[in-house]
């Protein structure tokens, strides 16, 4: 279920701004989070309502999830991009391709995976 809230913010010059935040939660996890700031509260409310209606009608676009390894393979196969890198960077990218992080799906990537990769 999608919902939104409006947060009033004050800038340094005492102008007011309204931040509309649209959420989708499922089983206690946030699946989608989008923020946008407006000068008028009416605009923020309208944006929130329209975005919630759109998300409930069309749902989230989850078709484009793949593994990090597949993304790395796509980058390696784009020879005009990959060959512009130096030898060390190409070796590091190929090394990442064989790590555990390459099996993680893009929609499940969290900061803890990157921290574990750095400490390993």
PLY file of the C-alpha trace (Angstrom):
ply
format ascii 1.0
element vertex 120
property float x
property float y
property float z
element edge 119
property int vertex1
property int vertex2
end_header
0.00 0.00 0.00
1.35 3.41 -0.97
0.99 6.50 1.14
2.53 9.95 1.43
3.22 12.62 4.02
4.05 16.32 3.86
6.84 17.84 5.94
7.18 21.59 6.38
10.77 22.86 6.28
12.17 26.31 6.95
15.14 27.57 4.94
17.88 29.84 6.30
16.16 32.91 4.85
12.92 31.86 6.69
11.13 30.76 3.51
8.91 27.72 3.83
9.26 24.61 1.69
7.10 21.49 1.73
8.64 18.07 1.20
6.32 15.39 -0.09
7.51 11.87 0.68
5.86 8.88 -1.01
6.34 5.42 0.56
5.45 1.86 -0.23
5.82 -0.55 2.68
5.31 -4.28 2.67
5.88 -6.59 5.65
7.53 -3.74 7.55
10.10 -3.06 4.81
10.22 0.08 2.71
10.06 -0.96 -0.94
9.88 2.50 -2.46
10.76 5.97 -1.15
10.61 9.17 -3.17
11.00 12.76 -1.94
10.26 15.98 -3.77
10.26 19.54 -2.41
7.80 22.27 -3.40
7.25 25.94 -2.58
3.52 25.52 -1.94
1.77 22.96 0.22
-0.97 22.48 -2.38
1.61 21.41 -4.96
3.21 18.96 -2.54
-0.18 17.46 -1.65
-1.19 17.16 -5.30
2.11 15.49 -6.17
1.72 13.02 -3.29
-1.84 12.10 -4.23
-0.99 11.69 -7.92
2.09 9.60 -7.20
0.19 7.33 -4.78
-2.59 6.87 -7.32
-0.05 6.05 -10.03
1.83 3.56 -7.85
-1.35 1.80 -6.76
-2.63 1.58 -10.34
0.62 0.55 -12.04
2.67 -0.88 -9.18
6.45 -0.76 -8.93
8.59 -1.51 -11.91
10.60 -4.49 -10.64
11.34 -6.03 -14.01
14.81 -4.55 -14.25
16.41 -6.37 -11.34
19.47 -8.47 -12.09
22.61 -9.56 -10.30
25.61 -7.29 -9.83
27.59 -9.88 -11.79
25.33 -9.42 -14.80
25.87 -5.66 -14.61
29.62 -6.19 -14.48
29.39 -8.54 -17.48
27.45 -5.92 -19.41
30.14 -3.36 -18.59
32.93 -5.74 -19.63
31.18 -6.54 -22.92
30.88 -2.83 -23.74
34.42 -2.76 -25.11
34.47 0.97 -25.83
33.92 1.63 -22.09
35.92 -1.22 -20.59
39.08 -0.81 -22.70
39.45 2.86 -21.74
40.34 1.78 -18.19
43.85 0.98 -17.07
45.10 -2.55 -16.53
44.71 -2.42 -12.74
41.12 -1.20 -12.88
40.22 -3.91 -15.42
41.71 -6.57 -13.14
39.81 -5.23 -10.12
36.54 -5.27 -12.04
37.17 -8.85 -13.13
38.03 -9.75 -9.53
34.71 -8.26 -8.34
32.96 -10.44 -10.90
34.14 -13.54 -9.02
33.25 -12.27 -5.49
30.12 -13.02 -3.47
28.75 -9.55 -4.20
28.30 -10.55 -7.85
25.49 -12.93 -6.83
23.43 -10.24 -5.07
20.43 -8.81 -6.89
20.41 -5.07 -7.49
17.19 -4.50 -5.57
18.65 -6.28 -2.51
22.00 -4.46 -2.39
22.61 -2.96 1.05
25.43 -1.00 2.62
26.41 -4.00 4.77
27.46 -5.94 1.64
29.81 -3.15 0.61
31.27 -2.84 4.12
31.84 -6.62 4.28
33.49 -6.49 0.86
35.81 -3.69 1.98
36.85 -5.48 5.19
37.46 -8.81 3.47
0 1
1 2
2 3
3 4
4 5
5 6
6 7
7 8
8 9
9 10
10 11
11 12
12 13
13 14
14 15
15 16
16 17
17 18
18 19
19 20
20 21
21 22
22 23
23 24
24 25
25 26
26 27
27 28
28 29
29 30
30 31
31 32
32 33
33 34
34 35
35 36
36 37
37 38
38 39
39 40
40 41
41 42
42 43
43 44
44 45
45 46
46 47
47 48
48 49
49 50
50 51
51 52
52 53
53 54
54 55
55 56
56 57
57 58
58 59
59 60
60 61
61 62
62 63
63 64
64 65
65 66
66 67
67 68
68 69
69 70
70 71
71 72
72 73
73 74
74 75
75 76
76 77
77 78
78 79
79 80
80 81
81 82
82 83
83 84
84 85
85 86
86 87
87 88
88 89
89 90
90 91
91 92
92 93
93 94
94 95
95 96
96 97
97 98
98 99
99 100
100 101
101 102
102 103
103 104
104 105
105 106
106 107
107 108
108 109
109 110
110 111
111 112
112 113
113 114
114 115
115 116
116 117
117 118
118 119
